[in-house]
Amino acid sequence: MLNQNDAPIYDALQRFKKMRIVPFDVPGHKRGRGNMELTDFLGQQCMDVDVNSMKPLDNLCHPVSVIKEAEEIAAEAFGAANAFFMVGGTTSAVQSMIMYACKGGDKIILPRNVHRSAINALILCDAVPVYVNPDVNNQLGIALGMSVEQVEKAIEENPDAKAILVNNPTYYGICSDLRKITELAHSKGMLVLVDEAHGTHFYFGDSFPVTAMAAGADIASVSMHKSGGSLTQSSFLLMGERVNSDYMRQVINLTQTTSASYLLLSSLDISRRKLALQGREIFAHTVELAQYAREEINAIGGYYAFSKELVNGSSIYDFDVSKLSIFTLPIGLAGIEVYDLLRDEYDIQIEFGDIGNILAYISVGDRIRDIERLISALAEIKRRFGKTGADMLSQEYINPIVAETPRKAFYADKISLPLDEAVGRVCSEFVMCYPPGIPILAPGELITDEIIRYIKYAKEKGCSMTGTEDINIERLNVLK
């Protein structure tokens, strides 16, 4: 019998600590004795359980005891047929579900505003993307969800596609009509994959959009470390009844480490237990904090903390009310400028700032006094630094022109050109602001004047940009 009060990996580690085992295995720090500086920094309790796989602790690559039991309990908590512990972050989970669904040459339907990990998976397995370019909210400048009509059109034009990938929710909290998309895909024999990185809390509350598993999706990648309270880099991969979990384990083992961290595994186990037992109360409080913050920030004037009023029943089918996404351009500051001011002037670290918006991530560990401090800082930033919004670039998302598959472009012969000279050429690398990690350019896409202007503006405003071979992002690699 499964019991959500149990935490099998955590309990096994507690028993292991009492066994007084003499270590002649890795890791070489030998319970911290070999690196006291690290032990002093992380603590003896942490070093005692930074251990290697062994019989009493099971093995993530082929679990038969405590890890297997912990995964079965997690599956029940999330309403899935099976669940796997992932220690390579949701990046590894996203890549695994795409590599499960697609082989070389197979088509997959997906929105272009996916996380880099999804396009990386296309490079790895040589699947062919069929991009659904999402609608854009022109006021906020952000990409929206996939409408059922867009998905239906993509399916009609590509009936041989193997799968559909949906971002649900997006970084900004926007959700698609996941139930209808799933029904439509399944009627055509396609798998439904959901990047649910920012939706862990959906499984533990009534005020949230539908979960991937409740909607009947086949596979979902869930970042437990984002809103669920586990350690960074720990995630779940959830599967429905239609998925061969034994084969999925083989796919995961192609790329996931053979030296799984028991710090990460135990954090997943403990955090799952906490959410299963207390999650509804925790996330009800989280929603209250977010709604209070929205009201107070909107009362400041200028800022726009958006929510369910955006819902249109199509490209914004639902909205995650725990997300505190704030449009900043009306006060004359780019999101990244507000992000920098919050950190540098007020010692407040938010999740990200881009051209027009910021995201303050509210979750299990937040307190009302922290929310009050954020509200006060935003009011003061408007008073001290606000200006007219003239000459502010508003468009966050630019629909790309795909000229080549990601894999072919990534591995093709290439040359490096200055930004302005790259216009009209096909890019062979990524350009993105991180976070959120959605590419401005991906391998195989045409470089346009509009994209170059956006890159220059983002650099000028101080966005953290990554992906290019040239660390200064003054040159781009393009196909010869």
Buried (B, 14 or more C-beta within 10 A) or exposed (E): EEEBEBBBBBBBBEEBBEEEEEBEEEBEBBBBEEBEEBBEEBEEEEBBBBBEBEEBBBBBBEBEBBBBBBBBBBBBBBBBBBBBBBBBBBBBBBBBBBBBBBEEEBBBBBBBBBBBBBBBBBBBBBBBBBBBBBBBBEBBBBBBBBBBEBBBEBBEEBEEBBBBBBBBBBBBBBBBBBBBBBBBBBEBEBBBBBBBBBBBBBBBBEBBBBBBBBBBBBBBBBBBBBBBBBBEBBBBBBBBEEBEBEEBBEBBBEBBEEEBBBBBBBBBBBBBBBBBBEBBEBBBBBBBBBBBBBEBBBEBEBBBBBBEEBBEEBBBBBBBBBBBBBBBBBBBBBBBBBBBBBEEEBEBEBBBBBBBBBBBBBBBEBEEEBBEBBBBBBBBBBEEBBEEBEEBBBBBBBBBEBBBBBBBBBEBEBEBBEBEBBBEBBBBBBBBBBBBBBBBBBBBBBBBEEBBBBBBBBBEBEBBBBBBEEEEBEBBBBBE
